[in-house]
Amino acid sequence: MTDLADGIARAILADAGLGEDPETLDAGDETHLALVKSSAAAEREASELLQRAVVSARAVGVSWARIGDRLGMTRQAAQQRFGRADTPEDGVERWLGPVTAFDEMVELELAGRQGWHTVGAGLLTHRLVHTPTQWEHRRTIWRSPSSREREEGWEVAVRAFPWVYWVRDTGIPAERAEGSGG
């Protein structure tokens, strides 16, 4: 069993309240049904993570052919299963991640040039919204905005203790993602 599979199995067992004791699986129907329920929840979460990963890869210009290759399917199958329009409509949302405190600002800078700006943050992720203009992102330690920052057009996008994420619309037309043609 791979480390990933082992980790998932342990998480499912823990979620079902079964721990690692093999004797707990002899407890009857309800125990097995708890295992089924937790496994289904894990499948939904994994599916959502995969969708986010594909959307994130497309947003930075990875082709459908390369995505399909990594998933063991054709370009067309990958696009049919996970695809949305290559050029996002304004107001469309996507998730950026996984990112860490070490790489998220670089990723937000790239996304900002393509018209995406952060509107929410979760564990290792940012929720982004698309507009026709480029955005700048900044991260500081938790504090209120200064009058100078307001004058310069910075606004608080997300407070995620201990960080505050700031955004500013540059007014420059968004760049098109490389490789977004297919």
Salt bridges, closest charged atoms under 4 A:
ASP6 OD2 - ARG10 NE 2.93
GLU20 OE2 - ARG10 NH1 2.45
GLU48 OE2 - ARG52 NE 3.18
ASP86 OD1 - ARG58 NH2 2.40
ASP90 OD1 - HIS130 ND1 3.28
GLU93 OE2 - ARG127 NH1 3.03
GLU104 OE1 - HIS126 NE2 2.79
GLU104 OE2 - ARG139 NH1 2.70
GLU109 OE2 - ARG113 NH1 3.23
GLU136 OE1 - ARG168 NE 2.68
GLU149 OE2 - ARG138 NH2 2.62
GLU149 OE2 - ARG143 NH2 2.67
GLU152 OE2 - ARG148 NE 3.03
GLU175 OE1 - ARG113 NE 3.75
